[in-house]
Amino acid sequence: MKRVTGIGGIFFTAKGDHKELMAWYQKHLGLEETPGQGVFWNWNGNDRPYGQTIFSIFKGDTQYLQPSQSGFMINFRVADMEGLLKTLQEEGVEQVGEMESYDFGKFAWILDPEGNKIELWEPSPGNEFPGGMDME
């Protein structure tokens, strides 16, 4: 019997006003909330019929989540990394480091108003994240 089939959702608490934080995610990342429920994505969309979600637990002393003090990071898939980063910069969103490119896509990082680090990922066309990669 397969016990887990994927990530059903990501849930965390806001340090401040949760509605203000959701409004930030809507304005800057385009997340459209179903009022009182959250944001929903269907993996069988016409624009990307195949998708992956990664679940990974890092060592307690990882530097990967810094400068955030949170013990979590959300990775959002994006369609146009350069365009989004330009827009976010114009909107005053803090970028952490520089964009990085790999065979499996482009990555960049930003901070939300509460200091949570967010990873943005533009997958390479037809090339999903490779299995067996060292995430430490």
N, C-alpha and C positions, 0 to 999 in steps of 0.2 A: 504494500500500500504506500503510495506516495503521500507524504504528510503535508508538505508545503509545495504550492505550485507557483508562487511568485509573491511580489509585494502588493498588498492590497491597499496600502495607504501610508502616508507619512504624517505623523501627528506630533506637534510640540507646543509648548506653552510660550506665550509672549511674556517678556519681562514687564512691558508697559501695556498700553491699550491694544488689545488684539485686533480691533477693527482698523485702527490706524496702521498697524503692521500689515494687515491684509491689503489695505489700500495702496501701500508702498509696492507690494508684490504685483498688484494689478497694474499700477501706473508704469512701473519700470520693467517688468517682465511679461506683461500682458496676460497674467493669470486671471481668468474670468471665474469668479466664485458663484456657485449656486448658493444663494443666501441661506446661511445657517447650516450648510452641508460641506462645502469645500470646493475644490477644483477637480474636475474629472477629465481623464484622457482615456480614449479607447485605442488599444494597440492595433486594431484592425482598420485604421483609417486609410483612405485611398492614397494619401500623400506618402505613407510609409507603412506598407502592409506587414513589415517585419520589424520587431523591436526587441530590445533586451533591457532588463533592469539588473543592476549589480548590487549585491549585498556583501559588504566587506567589514570586517572588524579589524581595526588597526591596533598596534601596540599602544600601551598607555602613554609612552613618551614620544609618540610621533610628532614631528614638526609639520606634518602635512596640513593640519587644520589651522595653524597659526596664520594671522595674528588673532584669530578668534579664540575666546576663552571657552567656547561651547564644546561639548564632547560629541558633536555631530556635524555633518555637512550634507547639504542636499546638492545633488548634481541634476541640473536641468539640461535637457537636449534642446538645442537651438538650430535654426535653419540658416542663419547668416551671421556668423560670429563677428566679422569686421563691422558690418552695418549696425548690429546690436551694440557693440562696444562703443562705437562713435556716438550713438544715441544716448547711451548711459552716461558717457563722459559729458555730453551737453546737458544732461539732466542733473549733473553733480553727484552721480553715484561713484563711490570709491572703488577703484580697481586695485587688486592686490597683485603685484608682479606684472609680468608681460605675458601675452598670449603665447602658448606653446603648440607646436604642430608635430604630429606623429602620423604614421601610416594609417592609423585607425581614427584620426580626427584631430580637431583643434580644441584646445582647452584654454579657458581664462577664468579668473576668480574675481569676485566682487564681495563687498560687505553690505548687509542690510542695515537698517538704522539701529538695530540692537547689537551690532558687531558680529553677527553670525556670518561665517564665510560660506559663500555659495559658489559652486563650481558650475561653469557653463561648458557644454560639450557639443560641438558640431561634428557628428560622425562623418567620416569619409563616405562618399556614395558607394553602396554595396559592400562596405567593409566595417563590420561591427567590432566591438572590443574583443581582443583576442583572449582566449582562455589561458590559464596557467601563468599569467603575468604576475610578477612580484609586486604586491601593493603595499609593502612595508616601506 
